[in-house]
Structures are given as structure tokens and as C-alpha cells.
Amino acid sequence: MESYEDDQEQKALEHKYDCLVFDIDDTLYPSSSGLSVHVTQNIQEYMIKKLGIEESKVPDMCASLYKYYGTTMAGLRAIGYKFDYDDFHSFVHGRLPYQKLRPDPVLRNILLNVPVRKIVLTNADKAHASRVLSRLELEDCFERIICFETLNEVDKGNVPVDGDDTQVFDIDEYTACPDADLVLPRTPVVCKPFEEAFEQVFKIASISPQKTLFFDDSIRNLQNGKRLGLHTVWVGSSHRTEGVDCALESIHNIKEALPELWEANDKSEGIKYSKKVAIETYYQVELNIQVLLCTNYDVS
């Protein structure tokens, strides 16, 4: 039969959140690193050099594809471009100045002391995710990395796209007249911010969205996650907006903004301490009674 103290300890261990899910880029490190600027430049260069897209059209096309498909890669595949996924990732991420990232002992200490599961969720490839975490010295702070390869069947770009393989859908025309009778082709790429990606993550990592905190710098990722039941934290902003439960100007502000992540652990420690005191007090009382009885016997 459970004692009152055991019951209180069990309740203290029942966290409001049992999992934290973190994006990587511009979330675990600040956007001021400039890495995302290099990513954009590399994507645009890939489109020009590898796919033969006219340079003047690339910036607007990038913006449109990101808007409609979550990532430029997903959009390129959707509208008909064929390319090797590994080649794309190598060109875009393989040439990044990772030396701009420095070890983050403050964040490392925070993550290692949060008494709940921690998972990385990124649209990037595994090599990029691993390199970033290694540079930040956070590689052992997470249970697992869910990345592009986790959510997609990597088959060297041979996944068929909707429609005629020989034609490229005119995304510029669609953007100019979005109410026309044009239908956006589907992408074979699974990625944030879309429901399919989140549902896969919930299943793969055995996550209950109602008990999960999701950290990201993308408001669209957060808003879609919120609609699916996740509790959301916008990193890089101090202002809450629709679909955002908490806003952090820096990832280092987690403990101040979300003290409840540590409360259950603190309560548990407090209960263990009080139980120890109670036991010690009980034995002291028992000892005092025995001494008193012995004293009374000698006097008589």
C-alpha cells in the first residue's frame, strides 16, 4: 500500500511536459551567426549552376517555393526539377562556415539539467545537424535527431513528381495569379511546417503533442504545430503572437521563461528530503523513548 509520501512523490514526478522538441538553425544558435544567410546564398547558387534557372528569377522563385512548400528543396521537387538529394545538401550545407559557431556551455548546462526528454527536429540533412551540434558541443544533450533522412526515403532524387516529368510548373505564374485555375503540384518531400511531417515525428518518437514543448524560430512551423496540439516557443523574438505560447529572445532564457520544467524535479527532491527527515525524526523519538524507559527502570 502506497504511503502519503509515496503518492506525493509520484505526483511531483508527473511533469506538465515530458518532451522538448528543438529546431536547430537560428534556434539552438542565434541568427546573428550569419549561417542562414550563407544557406540562402548556396541554395540560389545551386539553382543557377546546377539546375540552370535564370539568375534574375532565382530570388523570387526561392521566396515563392519556401512560402508554398516549407523549404526551397521541397518546392523545386514539386514543380518538376530532378536532382540528387545528397548533392543538394552537400552543395548547400557542405560549404558552410561552421567555424562561426562556438561551444555553448550555458545552453549545454541548461539542457543537461532539464529532467525531460529532448529531441532535435530539423528539415536539414543529418550531416548538417551533426556538425552544428558538434560545434556547439551539444551532441550528447539529445535523445535523437529527426532530420531529412528520417522523414524521407532517400532514393537519389528518383521519387516521381506529379504531372509530366518533362515539364516544370510555372511557380511565377501561380504566384502572380494565385486565384487562377492553377493547382499547385504536390511535393514528394516531407518537411515542416506540414501536418504529415509532425504526425510522423509524433509516431517515430512516441510523442504526445499535448505534453510537448516545441522550440522553433519559424512562426509558420510553430503555428502549424500549435494546431496539432503542441505547446509552442518562439525563439529569437520577445513578442508572443497567434499560435505562440511563449517567446524567447534567446534560447538561454528557457529557465527564466519556463521554470515549470524544473519545478517537478525540485518538488521531488524536496519530498525525498522531507521523507529522510521524517525517518530520522522517527528513529530519534524511538531512541528517546527507550532511554526514558531504561532511566525509569533504574530509578525504581
N, C-alpha and C positions, 0 to 999 in steps of 0.2 A: 504493500500500500504506500502510495506516494505521500510524503510529508508536505506540509505547507511550504517549507523552504524549497523543496524539490520542484513544486509546482511554480513557485515564483521564479526560480532559475530558468525553467523551461520557457516561461512567458518572456523573460528578459532576452532569451536567445532567439526569439521569433522576430526577425528583422522586418521592418516595413519593406525593405528592398533586399533581395537575395542575389542580385546580379547587376553589375555595372558594365555597360557596353560603350566602348570608346572608338570614335573615328581616329585616324592618325594625323593626316596632313592638316595643318593650321588648327589642330585641336590639342594634340599632345605637345606640340611646339608652336610658338607664335607665328603669325603670318609675316611678322617683321623679318623673319629669316630670309624671305625672298624666294624660297624654294618653289612656291606655286607659280611665281612669275616665270621661272625657268621651265616649269612643266608646260605652261601655255605656249611659250616660245617653241619648245620642242615639238609639241603637237602640231602647231601651224607649219613648222618646217617639214615635218613628216608628210603632211597633206600636200605640200608643194613638191617636195623632192621625190616622195615615194608613190604618191597617188596621182600626181600630175594635175592637181587642181590649180586653177589660175590664182596667182598670189593676191590679186586685188579682191577676190571673192572670199578668201580664207577667213579673215576675222569675223565677218558677218555670218558666214556658214558655221563657224565654231560656236558662236553665241546661240544660233538657232538650234543646232544639234544638242547642245547642252540643255537648252530650255525644254525641248520636247522629249529627250531621251535620257537625261540624267548624266550622261558622260558623252564626250565627243566620239569616243570609240564606238559606243553603242549606236549612236546616230549614224556614223559612217557605214557600219554594217547594215543598218536598217535600210538605208537609201540605196544600197547596192554595191558598195565598194568591197572588194575581196582583198584580204591581206592576212598575213600570219600574225596571230595574237602575240606570240613571243617576240617577233620582230618589232611590233609596235611598242610593246613595253620596254624592250631593250633600247630602242631609239629615244623614247620619251623619258624613261626613268634612269636608264643606264648611264646617261651622261650628266646627271645632276651633280651640283657641287655639294655633296653630303658633308664636306668639311665645315660648312656653315653651321651645322648642328653640333651642339656641345652636350656633354653629360649633364643630366638634370638630377642631382642628388635630392633636391627638395621634393620634386614630384615622385621620385623613387621611394622616398620615405613615406610619403602620403599613401601611395598605392599599396606598399607592403603592409601598412598598418590598418587598412580598411578590411574589416573581417567579413567580406563577402566575395563571391566570385567576380572575376574581372576578365572581359573578353574584348578583343580588338575586332572591329568590323570596318573594312575598307574596300573601296572599289578598285584599288590598285592591286598589282600583282604581288605575289608572296616575296619575291626578291626585294622589291622596294620596301615593303613593310618590315622585313627582317633587317634591312640596312638602317632604316630610320630608328627602329627600336634599339639596335646595337649602338648607334651613335649616341643615343640618349641614355644608354645603359639601363634600359627598361625591359630587356628581352625576357627576364625571368619574373616579371611582375604580372603576367597574364596567363590565364589557363590555356587559351588557344587564340590563334589568328584565323579569322574568317575573311577571306580575300577573294580576288577574281577567280582563282583556280578552284576555290571551294564551291562557288556558286555556279560555275560554268564548266561545260565539257570542253576542255581544251583540245581541239582537233585540228590545229594549224589553220584555222580560218575557213574550214570547208563546210561550216554549217550553212544550209541553204537559207536565203532571204526570200521574203515574199515577192511575188511578181517575177518579171522577166530578168534573168541573171545578166543579160547583156545591156540592160538599161539602168541608168541612175535616176532615181526620183529627184525632181527639181524642188529641193527644200526652200530655195529662194522664192520660187513662185508661190509655194504654200504659205510662207511667212508673209508675203505681200498681200495675199488674199486668203486668209485662214477660214473664211466662211464659204469659200467656193466648194464645189462638189469633189474636191480632192480629199482622199483618205490617206492618212499617214500610214506608211508600211510599218509592220511590227519589227522589232529588233530581236535577234536571237540571243543577245547579251542580257544576262540577269544582273541588275545592279540597283543600289539605292538611287532614287528615293521610292522605287515602286514596290507595291504590295508583295509581289512574288518573291522579291529578294528578302524582305522582312520575314515572310512566312517560312522561307527556307531556313533562315537563321534561327527562328524560334524552334523549329524541328531539330535541326542539326545540333544545337547547343542545349536542348531541353530547357528553353527559357519560357517563363511565364511573363508576358509583357506587363501585366498589372503589378508585378513586383520587380520591375527592371528599370533602371535609370539609363537613359541613352544620351551620351555626350557627343555633340557634333557642332561644326562651325557653319553648316548649311541649314538655313531656315526651312528650305523645302524638305530636306531629309527629316528634320525634326517634326514638321507639321504632318507629314505622312505617317511617321512613326507614332505620333500622338493619336492619330485617327485609329490606329491599330491597337491602342491601349498602353503604349509605352509612356513612362514619365520622362520628360524631356529637359535637357540642359543645353542652353545655347552658349557655346564657348567663343569668346572674343567680343562679346557685347555685354554692356551693363544694363541693357534695357529689355524687359520682357515684352513679348508681343503675342499675337494669337498662335496657339499651338506650342507655346514655350512655358514650362512650369518654373524654370529658374534660369537666370542669366549670369554668366561668369565672365568678367573681363579677362581673367587669366585662369588657366586650369589649376594654378596654385591656390586659388581661393576656395577649393572644394570644402575644406574642413570648416571654414567660417560660414559658408553658404548652406552647407548640408550637414550640420552637426549630428543629425539623427543617424547618420551612417556609423557613428562611433558610440551612440548612446546605449544601444543594446549590449555592446561589449563591456562598456563601463558599468552598466547595471549588473551584468553577470558577475563581474569582478567584485562589485560591492556586496552582492549576495553571498558569494563564496567567502568573502572576508567576514561577513556578519555570522555566517554559519560556523566558521572557525572560532570566532569569539564566543559564540553560544556554547560550543563544545568545551572550550577551555573553561568557561564560567561554570558549566555543569560539573566538571571534574573538580574544580576548586571548591565548590559547595559540598560535594561528596566528601572531599578530604577534610573540610572543616567540621562536618558532622561527625566523622569518625574520630577526629581529635577530641571533640567535645564529649563524645560518649566515653572515650578512654579516660578523660580527665575526671568525669563524674564517677566512673567506677573506682578510680584510685582514691577519691575523697571519701567515698562511703566505706 
